[in-house]
Amino acid sequence: MKTDEHAEPGAEEPPDTKYTTGNTMCVRRISRLDVAEKVWRAVVQPHCVFDVWDFREAFWKACGSPAVHFVTAYQNEEPIALLPLQYKPNGSLEFFGGEFMEDNTCYTTPSAPYAATDMLLKELKAPLALAGMSSALQSTECHLDDYKYTLQLGAYSHYEQYLQERFSHKSCKKILRRVQKLEEKGVTVETGNPEDIATLMHLNRESFGKESWFADPLFCSAFQSLVHLPGIQSHLFTFRLKGGIVGVSLAAEAGGTYTCLLSGKNVIRLENIGTFIFLNNMQHALRTGAKTLDACMGNYNWKEVMHMERTPSFQLVQPSPLTIKLFPLSAPLVHASV
């Protein structure tokens, strides 16, 4: 087995296998964070916040800064494909950044041959705990994780157009009346102060209890850092009624995708505030020129009601070695029905 004489000391394990496909190709497993970052930035072109290194690194730190395991394909000494993984406390491999990450996949450069993906997948060893994948792995153990909900914004200039297109005339008028009533009650929207994130967390925990992401203090610290991260544009909004906070939302924009990350709202004090928050974020996404509105995975009893487009995300929990291949999702977006 040949080793790479040009590798930085401790940066990478030597290539296990070399494959020839017209040019020399090899696979390396990277365990040093600084080298992993260089490879990520060389291979991954950000299309959304989940493709931004600083975003994932923030949640990697929240996981306790576990050992990274970046399986990388090289061609002529240039990285061309990447499976970015990290170790869970139980020794299994998950995607870099942990369980909050979405749009996980085998990242490739435009010039990467399909053989590069095969090479990486052959390096996947058990145990695996891969979730939030935008592509399916050909394995009997790969199954639906959840649905991801998005809207393509190109056809709209205002959220009223979206309501008129996606809803019946009666339902559209009902939603617009709800929005009008909230405005008449005096609900205001302002650019949030970073200190309002604490209120967002509190309201979210009030709604979801132990199921809230913010039940984990480490996740809270990662979330608080998002408003200051390079590479993304954060959008924090605070919704007030008579001086009191009735809702807070945080979104992040990167690569033309406006991602609604999480929100907290007082639905007991103010009915329909959730719809109001969603439409406010949609209108802001239109103002920024975003092409896609991403409401992330999970229906949470409202995304299908709002007629968002859904696509499946996949997971693979594998306790023993297997041979798998990656197939990009080719099915068209499915319109969810109420």
Protein Blocks (a to p, Z undefined) as FASTA:
>chain_A
ZZdfkbcehkaccdfbdcdehiacdddddfbfklmmmmmmmmmccfbfklpmklmmmmmm
mnopaadddddddeehiafbdcdddddfkopacdehijmbghiacdddfklcfklmmmmm
mmpccddddehiabdcddfkbccfbdcddddfklpcbfklmmmmmpcfklmmmmmmmmmm
mmmnopacddddfklmmmmmmmmmmmnmmmpmklpmklmmmmmmmmmcghiacdddddde
ehiafbdcddddeehiacdfbdcddfklmghklmmmmmmmmmmmmmnopabdcebeajkl
mmmmnopacddddddddfbdcdddddddfbdcddddZZ
